Amino acid sequence: MAVITKIRNYSGLLIAVIGIGLAAFVLGDFLGYGPMRQQRFDVGRVEGTAIGYQQFEMRAQQQIENWQTQTGQSAGPREAFQMRQQIWNEMVREVLMGEILDDIGIAVTAEELFSMIYGDDPHPVLRQSFSDPATGQYDPQNVIEFLRTLPQREPSVQNQWLMLEDFMRQDRREEKYHQLIGNAYLVPSALAAADFKNRNTTADIRFIFKSHDDMEEEVTISDRELRRVYEEHKHRFSQEASRNLKYVSLPVFASEEDRESTLNELMELRDEFAQADNVQAFVNAMSDQRFDPSFHVRGTLSPQIDPEIFDMPVGSIIGPYMEDNAYVLARLVDAQMRPDSMRASHILIAYQESAASNPQTVRSYEEAEQKADSLLRVVRNNPARFAALAGELSDDPSAANNFGDLDWFPDGAMVSAFNEAVVEAPTGSFLTVETEFGFHVIHVTGKSTPDRKVQVAKLVRDILPGSRTYRNEYGRINAFATELRNNKDFDAAADEAGLNVRSADRVGKMDQTIPGVEMGRQIVQWAFDDDTRVGSISRIFEMENNFVVATVTGKQDKGIPSLDAIRDDIMAIAVRERKQEMIATQMEQLMAQSLDEMAAEMALEIMEAENVSFNSRNLPGVGPEPKVIGTLFTGGELMTKGPIKGNNGVFIVEIMRKDDTIVPEDLTQAKTPLKSSFKNRVPSQAFNAVKDNAQIEDNRAMFF
């Protein structure tokens, strides 16, 4: 009642505050702030076209669901993040290429789409979607049957087909666009002749070089010279926006108290575990790991139980014992004489919603069961027909090649119901069994000699930090964060708290991890928030049993950084150029001498290289030296060239042999690789050129 009285006393103030908030909201739109606010709900904008959050997230969720269906796994944060990256790239491409293709007037007619689906050369994505996974064979009848029944299928299946049609149509439009660019490429005879000569003219050389790193002389660079070097080389340092971080990561480990508590919890369940009638249900309800129905031979269980459990009576309990950072109680559930391997053939009859169903499956559960029973009667009366019926009727794609024969497989390799049915049935018998894949008509064709095997149930409790441990560690990281907010130096505060400081430089806006913190997306988002400045201290992040506190130590904006931001890098280039100039001056004074004399004078080794061509990338023993190699082929005479300022130092080169290739009169063959190379680059480079010149606003970091 006291709380209600206080609310009543302050009701006038609350109404005033709410009223002011509503007025600000309305006035914000009226005064023109609405569009800016609306843009914050856009994941991005591409050439003025908005990619809305809802539109983006619907596609992302569809992609995630498809991935989970295909893999049978649940998508974690890492997988979901990567799929959102993929969707973003797809949507950017759709907008950019869609505008260009519309402007040019490139379209795909209904007749073309029909040909891509029903023609002699169907679209590759259609081949992939409707091919037999086992054989890779494409059957157009599967497509025809699928489309015939499409109106009766679920809306999700119909939408998937429409998305497939859109993809094929867009892909064909882009293919036409690429063909237009590729066919417009002309290789002049002069270019083909030069390329032929560059690829086939070779030279043998001797050379000396001195690295600027070998110079011990100190050099002084003036501010004016540093500015000149910056202006010449600044384009090399163009960058995306990034942040430099310092952070501490405090992992939370289980304490001795947590270990003892976990052990006591397990011990309290020991008697109940030993007396449980339904062991599988008990384990699935009480254990941190699900029940494993597999049977094991001696030597395949944990060393803590393997030596003794095979000689114990069924129902015996071993433990608790430690295994993989967990306490375990093991109960011997069953012991049987079982074959180590078996052989069987089967005919699979799938039904709608079974794991083996596909878009063409229209059979109901009852129809599948009736068909399996009917086939069982047929093969029992006429066993010789089994292989032919499997090849003709089985919904297992491999049956087209193996006629249902699964060959020899180890005990436990098949799904449980199928495996146990084969174990229990005599060799040569026929039977049916139901699994998640559908109904199987089975012919047991072989078994190895039985051996003693045991089935073991494990009651597992992972050793995890308890609530008190979390509170203690949180108190420790919170004390550190409090010191930082009291203007304590980050490194000094960490040292006093016994925490290790880590650094991460050039962290990108869409990075997902930072060193030592695998799922560090929250930290990256905080670092790029508009309110986060250099020196800002983060909140305490909790992730993957870690507490993390970070600070921003540097911000790099998108574009070319200032001289002060890359002073050390520019200074290194300036020093390198000055030293190379000094080496070149020294070499020029010795050019009247032979190469051997110059090498002796400068205490340098003479190196050799044979069959160097203009298209060579590296000098043997040195590395990439395009300027040096290019200089060798400027002029036909044999001579000593230099000094040449290369990547690794300053060179003097003596050309010992040079073969001038005779260019053929017919350059048709010489032009072919140039044309092919260009056409192969068109799909990627044409889009990259469009993207590099587009206005793209990426707001994903605000959402994900």
VOGU-3710 file (C-alpha; in Angstrom, 3 decimals, decimal comma):
1> mavitkirny> 0,000/0,000/0,000  2,891/2,356/0,758  4,173/1,946/-2,813  0,734/2,691/-4,296  0,444/5,806/-2,100  3,804/7,068/-3,380  2,717/6,534/-6,992  -0,437/8,482/-6,342  1,537/11,312/-4,722  3,786/11,588/-7,780
11> sglliavigi> 1,093/10,980/-10,407  1,073/14,615/-11,500  4,813/14,551/-12,111  4,567/11,256/-14,030  1,833/12,647/-16,291  3,953/15,730/-16,976  7,029/13,653/-17,856  5,037/11,375/-20,172  3,432/14,409/-21,789  6,806/16,036/-22,440
21> glaafvlgdf> 8,074/12,774/-23,944  5,114/12,479/-26,304  5,465/16,128/-27,331  9,158/15,626/-28,097  8,316/12,526/-30,137  5,668/14,360/-32,199  7,710/17,546/-32,588  10,701/15,470/-33,650  8,762/14,220/-36,672  7,173/17,632/-37,301
31> lgygpmrqqr> 10,519/19,446/-37,241  12,093/17,037/-39,679  13,821/14,563/-37,378  11,519/11,734/-38,436  13,533/10,606/-41,492  16,765/10,560/-39,501  15,060/8,485/-36,815  13,617/6,190/-39,468  17,047/5,560/-40,982  18,150/4,049/-37,669
41> fdvgrvegta> 15,702/1,223/-38,390  17,424/0,541/-41,709  20,182/-2,041/-41,758  21,713/-0,001/-44,580  21,148/2,009/-47,739  22,548/1,177/-51,173  22,500/4,001/-53,693  19,594/5,509/-51,767  17,616/2,245/-51,590  16,848/1,311/-47,988
51> igyqqfemra> 17,428/-2,208/-46,712  14,962/-2,318/-43,830  15,601/-4,277/-40,652  12,442/-6,381/-40,991  13,162/-7,174/-44,642  16,756/-8,087/-43,850  15,955/-10,146/-40,771  13,225/-12,155/-42,545  15,744/-13,260/-45,165  18,368/-13,944/-42,535
61> qqqienwqtq> 15,987/-16,113/-40,506  15,003/-18,014/-43,657  18,675/-18,657/-44,364  19,276/-19,793/-40,794  16,271/-22,152/-40,903  17,443/-23,635/-44,222  20,925/-24,181/-42,787  19,519/-25,877/-39,685  17,302/-28,121/-41,838  20,207/-29,148/-44,070
71> tgqsagprea> 22,747/-29,738/-41,285  20,450/-30,981/-38,536  22,238/-28,610/-36,140  21,171/-25,512/-34,270  22,789/-22,302/-35,512  24,862/-20,665/-32,795  25,841/-16,969/-32,623  28,865/-17,517/-34,887  26,891/-19,279/-37,627  24,029/-16,756/-37,436
81> fqmrqqiwne> 26,475/-13,857/-37,722  28,168/-15,384/-40,771  24,822/-16,007/-42,487  23,779/-12,402/-41,880  27,030/-11,345/-43,515  26,127/-13,482/-46,535  22,601/-12,028/-46,733  23,983/-8,486/-46,608  26,340/-9,196/-49,513  23,494/-10,754/-51,504
91> mvrevlmgei> 21,146/-7,817/-50,943  23,818/-5,237/-51,828  24,496/-7,114/-55,049  20,787/-7,382/-55,881  20,276/-3,631/-55,526  23,391/-2,574/-57,435  23,104/-5,081/-60,267  19,333/-4,726/-60,454  19,606/-0,995/-61,180  22,265/-1,520/-63,851
101> lddigiavta> 20,418/-4,366/-65,567  17,158/-2,400/-65,529  18,865/0,676/-67,006  20,458/-1,357/-69,789  17,206/-3,189/-70,434  18,481/-6,730/-69,868  15,587/-9,075/-69,134  14,728/-12,776/-69,091  11,630/-13,767/-71,023  9,116/-16,386/-69,970
111> eelfsmiygd> 10,386/-18,576/-72,810  13,949/-18,361/-71,468  12,837/-19,261/-67,950  10,859/-22,195/-69,368  13,993/-23,379/-71,196  16,086/-23,090/-68,026  13,627/-25,382/-66,255  12,438/-27,817/-68,929  15,075/-27,467/-71,660  17,999/-29,697/-72,606
121> dphpvlrqsf> 20,423/-27,566/-70,559  18,684/-26,742/-67,249  20,096/-24,111/-64,918  22,925/-25,450/-62,674  21,083/-24,620/-59,438  18,137/-26,698/-60,681  20,467/-29,606/-61,423  21,898/-29,329/-57,933  18,498/-29,168/-56,230  16,930/-32,093/-58,100
131> sdpatgqydp> 19,879/-34,453/-58,567  20,287/-37,746/-56,781  22,729/-37,068/-53,880  24,265/-40,513/-54,234  24,768/-40,631/-58,004  24,677/-36,984/-59,005  22,262/-37,872/-61,820  19,678/-35,263/-62,772  16,195/-36,450/-63,678  13,957/-33,776/-65,298
141> qnvieflrtl> 10,911/-35,898/-64,480  11,465/-35,078/-60,792  11,122/-31,372/-61,618  8,011/-31,942/-63,708  6,364/-33,989/-60,951  7,334/-31,427/-58,318  5,841/-28,521/-60,289  2,702/-30,528/-61,061  2,009/-30,901/-57,339  3,326/-27,460/-56,293
151> pqrepsvqnq> -0,110/-25,853/-55,780  -0,958/-28,533/-53,197  2,287/-28,102/-51,262  2,912/-26,038/-48,139  3,292/-22,247/-48,568  6,904/-22,455/-47,391  7,724/-24,908/-50,199  5,958/-22,702/-52,753  7,940/-19,673/-51,518  11,202/-21,603/-51,822
161> wlmledfmrq> 10,386/-22,381/-55,454  9,589/-18,724/-56,171  12,930/-17,742/-54,611  14,630/-20,335/-56,816  12,958/-18,894/-59,921  14,029/-15,365/-58,922  17,602/-16,535/-58,455  17,700/-18,255/-61,860  16,208/-15,193/-63,553  18,674/-12,804/-61,882
171> drreekyhql> 21,621/-15,094/-62,546  20,765/-15,296/-66,245  20,444/-11,497/-66,433  23,910/-11,076/-64,911  25,288/-13,726/-67,263  24,051/-11,670/-70,231  25,620/-8,550/-68,726  28,973/-10,313/-68,345  28,779/-11,601/-71,920  28,228/-8,062/-73,198
181> ignaylvpsa> 31,348/-6,848/-71,402  33,423/-9,882/-72,375  32,448/-9,737/-76,041  33,326/-6,034/-76,177  36,943/-6,764/-75,252  39,349/-6,350/-78,189  42,963/-7,546/-78,118  45,024/-5,300/-80,421  47,750/-7,083/-82,373  50,365/-4,827/-80,799
191> laaadfknrn> 49,247/-5,900/-77,301  49,251/-9,594/-78,265  52,726/-9,233/-79,801  54,079/-7,503/-76,683  52,565/-10,135/-74,402  53,988/-12,953/-76,542  57,419/-11,358/-76,404  57,233/-10,756/-72,649  56,295/-14,367/-71,978  58,906/-15,940/-74,223
201> ttadirfifk> 61,976/-13,668/-74,066  64,379/-14,832/-71,336  67,687/-13,677/-69,924  70,545/-15,031/-67,782  71,905/-12,519/-65,299  74,505/-11,925/-62,579  73,794/-9,317/-59,957  74,742/-7,789/-56,637  72,443/-5,998/-54,249  72,741/-4,256/-50,918
211> shddmeeevt> 69,800/-4,049/-48,558  68,961/-0,770/-46,874  68,614/-2,793/-43,662  72,371/-3,493/-43,817  73,247/0,200/-43,548  74,278/1,212/-40,064  74,447/4,946/-40,768  71,874/7,081/-38,973  69,759/9,343/-41,179  67,767/12,429/-40,282
221> isdrelrrvy> 64,455/13,158/-41,991  63,151/16,714/-42,012  59,469/17,550/-41,557  59,319/18,816/-45,136  60,714/15,549/-46,519  58,388/13,514/-44,307  55,424/15,461/-45,655  56,598/14,797/-49,245  56,869/11,051/-48,593  53,426/11,078/-46,968
231> eehkhrfsqe> 51,840/12,720/-50,017  53,468/10,147/-52,331  52,526/7,064/-50,317  49,419/7,952/-48,312  47,120/6,113/-50,756  48,693/2,842/-49,602  47,267/3,389/-46,119  43,618/3,895/-47,053  41,625/2,089/-44,377  38,219/1,117/-43,101
241> asrnlkyvsl> 37,113/2,477/-39,747  38,709/0,597/-36,867  39,375/0,800/-33,140  42,286/-0,042/-30,861  41,316/-1,701/-27,589  42,786/-2,634/-24,254  40,836/-5,087/-22,144  40,995/-7,565/-19,318  39,246/-10,906/-19,448  38,498/-12,681/-16,177
251> pvfaseedre> 37,494/-16,320/-16,781  35,220/-17,862/-14,163  36,388/-21,337/-13,129  34,735/-23,761/-10,748  36,068/-23,530/-7,186  36,813/-26,410/-4,846  33,490/-25,653/-3,200  31,764/-26,010/-6,588  33,491/-29,338/-7,187  32,475/-30,653/-3,781
261> stlnelmelr> 28,894/-29,451/-4,282  28,676/-31,147/-7,707  30,037/-34,378/-6,260  27,535/-34,287/-3,395  24,633/-33,709/-5,822  25,682/-36,779/-7,783  26,091/-38,904/-4,657  22,548/-38,006/-3,560  21,265/-39,472/-6,853  23,271/-42,709/-6,621
271> defaqadnvq> 20,634/-44,870/-4,943  17,833/-43,498/-7,123  19,960/-44,118/-10,216  20,684/-47,707/-9,128  16,982/-48,456/-8,561  15,539/-46,687/-11,622  13,420/-48,991/-13,794  13,571/-46,760/-16,871  17,274/-45,927/-16,914  17,125/-44,059/-20,216
281> afvnamsdqr> 14,376/-41,706/-19,018  16,171/-41,139/-15,705  19,473/-40,255/-17,410  17,809/-37,965/-19,955  16,007/-36,149/-17,124  18,851/-35,877/-14,594  22,150/-36,005/-16,512  24,059/-33,287/-18,390  24,494/-35,799/-21,227  21,775/-37,863/-22,887
291> fdpsfhvrgt> 21,586/-41,628/-22,666  23,820/-43,487/-25,134  22,235/-46,826/-26,139  25,405/-48,150/-27,806  26,948/-51,481/-26,846  30,700/-51,560/-26,248  33,369/-54,245/-26,438  36,243/-54,457/-23,988  38,831/-51,718/-24,515  36,457/-49,078/-25,843
301> lspqidpeif> 35,161/-47,556/-22,581  36,761/-45,026/-20,257  39,878/-46,427/-18,530  38,229/-45,671/-15,162  35,588/-48,390/-15,759  36,748/-50,577/-18,669  38,932/-53,015/-16,677  36,139/-54,109/-14,292  32,688/-53,399/-15,715  32,732/-56,334/-18,185
311> dmpvgsiigp> 33,005/-58,781/-15,285  30,297/-57,190/-13,126  26,617/-58,214/-12,888  23,975/-56,126/-14,688  22,806/-53,283/-12,472  26,230/-52,611/-10,948  27,261/-48,983/-10,282  30,781/-47,572/-10,593  31,806/-44,130/-9,397  31,667/-41,272/-9,057
321> ymednayvla> 34,806/-40,732/-11,078  36,262/-37,792/-13,047  35,934/-37,657/-16,838  36,307/-34,574/-19,081  35,771/-32,035/-16,263  32,684/-33,842/-15,009  31,765/-36,282/-12,257  30,231/-39,513/-13,560  28,235/-42,420/-12,174  28,201/-45,438/-14,516
331> rlvdaqmrpd> 25,584/-48,205/-14,378  25,818/-51,486/-16,263  22,419/-51,614/-17,984  22,777/-54,712/-20,148  25,272/-57,316/-21,306  24,714/-59,320/-24,477  26,459/-61,561/-26,941  26,263/-59,406/-30,075  27,904/-59,458/-33,502  30,623/-56,899/-34,083
341> smrashilia> 29,462/-56,353/-37,658  26,389/-57,165/-39,727  25,162/-57,071/-43,298  21,668/-56,256/-44,523  19,684/-54,965/-47,482  16,678/-52,693/-47,176  13,875/-51,007/-49,090  13,048/-47,599/-47,605  9,468/-46,336/-47,844  9,378/-42,651/-46,869
351> yqesaasnpq> 6,306/-40,586/-46,062  5,558/-36,889/-45,742  7,518/-35,290/-42,876  9,817/-38,295/-42,464  13,568/-37,543/-42,456  13,989/-39,114/-45,909  11,132/-37,200/-47,527  11,736/-34,709/-50,329  9,548/-32,236/-52,250  8,206/-35,113/-54,372
361> tvrsyeeaeq> 7,067/-37,230/-51,389  3,240/-37,241/-51,170  2,736/-40,586/-49,375  1,027/-40,489/-45,958  2,207/-42,384/-42,857  -0,555/-44,975/-43,207  0,137/-45,463/-46,918  3,854/-45,991/-46,233  3,128/-48,564/-43,527  0,718/-50,474/-45,791
371> kadsllrvvr> 3,196/-50,451/-48,665  6,002/-51,775/-46,427  3,787/-54,603/-45,164  2,793/-55,459/-48,728  6,436/-55,544/-49,870  7,340/-57,754/-46,876  4,828/-60,362/-48,011  6,161/-60,216/-51,581  9,840/-60,698/-50,679  9,095/-63,434/-48,158
381> nnparfaala> 7,287/-65,351/-50,916  9,899/-64,511/-53,556  13,282/-63,472/-51,991  14,950/-63,228/-55,414  12,853/-60,139/-56,213  14,284/-58,103/-53,297  17,140/-56,428/-55,227  14,946/-55,475/-58,194  12,232/-54,063/-55,934  14,829/-52,053/-53,953
391> gelsddpsaa> 16,243/-50,531/-57,132  12,776/-49,654/-58,352  10,861/-48,615/-55,206  13,284/-47,655/-52,426  13,412/-43,982/-51,329  17,059/-44,445/-50,357  18,924/-42,743/-53,271  21,802/-45,231/-53,037  19,454/-48,084/-53,974  19,736/-47,116/-57,648
401> nnfgdldwfp> 23,340/-48,363/-57,523  23,483/-50,934/-54,724  19,928/-52,327/-55,039  19,417/-51,870/-51,308  22,574/-53,699/-50,180  24,102/-51,762/-47,242  27,177/-54,002/-47,175  28,850/-54,813/-43,839  28,398/-52,221/-41,081  29,553/-52,195/-37,458
411> dgamvsafne> 27,155/-52,676/-34,569  25,754/-49,257/-33,652  26,446/-47,628/-37,024  22,781/-47,480/-38,037  19,945/-45,662/-36,265  18,968/-47,512/-33,101  15,684/-49,134/-34,233  17,208/-50,403/-37,482  20,376/-51,602/-35,755  18,535/-53,532/-33,027
421> avveaptgsf> 16,163/-55,124/-35,526  19,104/-56,553/-37,486  20,845/-57,715/-34,282  17,790/-59,628/-33,089  16,670/-61,122/-36,411  18,235/-64,379/-37,668  20,458/-64,289/-40,717  18,368/-64,781/-43,858  15,154/-63,433/-42,334  12,901/-60,641/-43,593
431> ltvetefgfh> 11,221/-58,016/-41,381  9,989/-54,433/-41,249  10,961/-51,687/-38,823  10,067/-48,020/-38,480  12,695/-45,275/-38,010  12,655/-41,502/-38,392  13,494/-42,036/-42,080  10,356/-44,058/-42,770  9,525/-47,781/-42,952  12,280/-50,267/-43,828
441> vihvtgkstp> 11,766/-53,679/-45,369  14,932/-55,506/-44,249  16,697/-58,644/-45,410  19,388/-59,730/-42,907  22,190/-61,230/-45,005  25,108/-61,729/-42,608  26,550/-61,436/-39,084  29,992/-61,862/-37,547  30,648/-64,154/-34,577  28,990/-62,693/-31,451
451> drkvqvaklv> 31,117/-61,207/-28,649  30,261/-60,033/-25,130  29,225/-56,371/-25,173  27,891/-54,077/-22,490  25,490/-51,139/-22,485  26,462/-48,495/-19,942  24,341/-45,584/-18,708  26,257/-42,563/-17,486  24,849/-40,039/-15,044  27,034/-36,996/-15,752
461> rdilpgsrty> 27,295/-33,721/-13,868  29,536/-31,084/-15,432  31,725/-29,237/-12,946  30,624/-25,618/-13,389  31,087/-22,430/-11,394  28,369/-21,901/-8,809  26,493/-18,715/-7,977  28,854/-17,840/-5,121  31,858/-18,209/-7,426  30,182/-15,944/-9,970
471> rneygrinaf> 29,469/-13,372/-7,268  33,050/-13,447/-6,024  34,548/-13,052/-9,485  32,025/-10,375/-10,403  32,992/-8,499/-7,265  36,618/-8,691/-8,324  36,004/-7,352/-11,856  33,576/-4,746/-10,497  36,220/-3,438/-8,090  38,594/-3,106/-11,046
481> atelrnnkdf> 35,951/-1,242/-13,086  35,266/1,078/-10,143  38,953/1,991/-9,950  38,892/2,850/-13,665  35,878/5,113/-13,235  37,803/6,875/-10,477  40,349/7,804/-13,176  42,805/5,068/-12,254  45,238/4,121/-15,038  44,038/0,983/-16,867
491> daaadeagln> 47,345/-0,910/-16,638  47,965/0,112/-13,027  44,454/-0,895/-11,951  44,782/-4,244/-13,706  48,159/-4,872/-12,086  46,742/-4,164/-8,601  43,786/-6,473/-9,298  46,048/-9,246/-10,614  44,486/-9,128/-14,076  46,299/-9,476/-17,399
501> vrsadrvgkm> 45,869/-6,668/-19,923  45,452/-7,613/-23,581  45,424/-5,406/-26,666  43,654/-5,593/-30,015  44,528/-3,086/-32,719  42,616/-2,279/-35,899  39,401/-4,002/-34,788  36,899/-3,651/-37,645  33,305/-2,489/-37,337  31,904/-5,908/-38,294
511> dqtipgvemg> 34,500/-8,074/-36,534  33,005/-10,853/-34,454  35,931/-11,783/-32,219  38,889/-10,222/-30,470  41,926/-12,226/-29,287  41,001/-14,400/-26,326  37,278/-13,536/-26,551  35,719/-15,674/-29,251  32,243/-14,128/-29,134  33,269/-10,507/-28,632
521> rqivqwafdd> 30,620/-8,906/-30,837  29,121/-6,904/-27,946  32,497/-5,333/-27,226  32,988/-4,361/-30,869  29,523/-2,796/-31,011  30,261/-0,772/-27,875  33,616/0,403/-29,271  31,905/1,783/-32,400  28,988/3,420/-30,587  28,720/7,151/-31,273
531> dtrvgsisri> 29,043/7,906/-27,547  32,226/5,845/-27,103  35,385/7,953/-27,252  39,081/7,310/-26,813  39,550/6,604/-23,108  35,952/5,447/-22,564  35,538/2,535/-20,162  33,029/-0,167/-21,040  30,449/-1,780/-18,826  31,223/-5,261/-17,544
541> femennfvva> 30,532/-7,711/-20,351  29,621/-11,283/-19,417  30,222/-13,878/-22,139  31,179/-17,548/-22,211  32,045/-17,701/-18,475  34,180/-14,580/-18,867  33,888/-11,076/-17,466  35,431/-8,466/-19,756  36,110/-4,746/-19,270  37,577/-2,771/-22,165
551> tvtgkqdkgi> 38,785/0,705/-23,033  39,279/2,350/-26,419  42,883/3,449/-26,933  42,626/4,618/-30,533  40,105/5,418/-33,272  40,817/5,228/-36,990  38,239/6,757/-39,314  37,480/5,445/-42,783  39,693/6,897/-45,526  43,288/8,092/-45,616
561> psldairddi> 44,696/8,678/-42,132  46,521/11,855/-41,182  50,314/12,041/-41,142  50,338/12,009/-37,339  48,289/8,786/-37,298  50,785/6,900/-39,495  53,948/8,897/-38,732  55,975/5,794/-37,816  55,031/4,019/-41,056  55,822/7,079/-43,200
571> maiavrerkq> 59,088/7,634/-41,321  60,137/4,026/-42,073  59,469/4,604/-45,798  61,381/7,895/-45,741  64,385/6,322/-43,999  64,311/3,423/-46,461  64,278/5,777/-49,466  67,090/7,917/-48,017  69,258/4,857/-47,369  68,579/3,507/-50,857
581> emiatqmeql> 69,630/6,862/-52,276  72,880/6,684/-50,300  73,554/3,126/-51,530  72,785/4,139/-55,128  75,214/7,079/-54,886  77,926/4,743/-53,631  77,271/2,280/-56,462  77,242/4,986/-59,164  80,805/5,898/-58,238  81,883/2,307/-58,971
591> maqsldemaa> 80,049/1,776/-62,253  83,271/2,043/-64,291  84,480/-1,166/-62,689  83,452/-4,733/-63,505  80,737/-6,460/-61,509  83,360/-8,625/-59,788  85,340/-5,545/-58,782  82,270/-3,751/-57,483  81,290/-6,829/-55,464  84,755/-6,999/-53,923
601> emaleimeae> 84,782/-3,250/-53,216  81,433/-3,371/-51,419  81,923/-6,844/-49,853  78,835/-8,189/-51,633  78,087/-11,662/-53,002  77,531/-12,130/-56,738  74,259/-13,947/-57,383  73,010/-15,588/-60,596  69,631/-16,267/-62,165  68,841/-18,115/-65,390
611> nvsfnsrnlp> 65,875/-17,922/-67,779  64,375/-14,851/-66,186  61,435/-13,542/-68,230  59,526/-10,275/-68,140  56,582/-12,116/-66,560  58,735/-13,554/-63,764  57,599/-12,489/-60,319  60,674/-13,220/-58,220  64,451/-13,053/-58,401  65,860/-16,357/-57,094
621> gvgpepkvig> 67,321/-15,936/-53,631  65,858/-12,443/-53,208  62,090/-12,353/-53,633  59,575/-10,157/-55,523  61,467/-7,570/-57,608  59,210/-6,366/-60,458  61,147/-3,120/-61,038  64,475/-4,923/-61,346  63,051/-7,575/-63,699  61,297/-4,950/-65,799
631> tlftggelmt> 64,516/-2,976/-66,210  66,282/-6,026/-67,695  64,037/-5,948/-70,761  64,172/-2,214/-71,544  66,602/-2,414/-74,439  67,972/-5,333/-76,380  71,682/-4,980/-75,710  73,762/-7,001/-73,287  75,000/-4,597/-70,632  75,335/-3,790/-66,956
641> kgpikgnngv> 72,317/-1,943/-65,562  71,992/-0,047/-62,339  71,804/1,110/-59,722  68,169/-0,077/-59,578  66,167/0,649/-56,422  64,088/-2,463/-55,758  61,938/-3,853/-52,949  64,742/-5,501/-51,024  67,645/-3,164/-51,747  69,644/-1,514/-54,515
651> fiveimrkdd> 70,799/-3,704/-57,441  73,415/-3,732/-60,178  72,656/-6,348/-62,827  74,866/-7,746/-65,562  72,946/-9,314/-68,472  74,887/-12,355/-69,681  72,389/-13,646/-72,267  69,123/-12,431/-73,707  67,068/-14,304/-76,323  64,859/-12,077/-78,437
661> tivpedltqa> 61,782/-14,095/-79,390  60,483/-13,819/-82,936  56,842/-12,755/-82,844  54,689/-14,868/-85,232  52,756/-13,137/-87,993  49,536/-14,915/-87,028  48,715/-13,820/-83,483  45,402/-15,665/-83,184  46,737/-18,150/-80,627  48,548/-15,378/-78,735
671> ktplkssfkn> 45,300/-13,433/-78,341  43,281/-16,395/-77,023  44,742/-16,523/-73,461  44,406/-12,742/-73,117  40,731/-12,889/-74,084  40,069/-15,866/-71,809  41,828/-14,216/-68,890  39,749/-11,065/-69,301  36,446/-12,918/-69,622  37,216/-15,004/-66,526
681> rvpsqafnav> 37,748/-11,818/-64,512  34,569/-10,089/-65,677  32,044/-11,569/-63,175  34,028/-10,544/-60,095  35,801/-7,404/-61,284  32,766/-5,894/-63,006  30,747/-6,096/-59,796  33,661/-4,881/-57,667  33,981/-1,839/-59,940  30,275/-1,093/-59,495
691> kdnaqiednr> 30,482/-1,607/-55,724  33,609/0,552/-55,299  31,829/3,478/-56,952  28,528/3,038/-55,117  27,203/4,916/-52,102  26,728/2,202/-49,473  25,692/3,003/-45,911  26,232/0,016/-43,627  24,363/0,255/-40,296  24,542/-3,424/-39,381
701> amff> 26,756/-2,759/-36,379  23,786/-1,005/-34,723  21,730/-4,213/-34,814  24,013/-7,250/-34,821
//
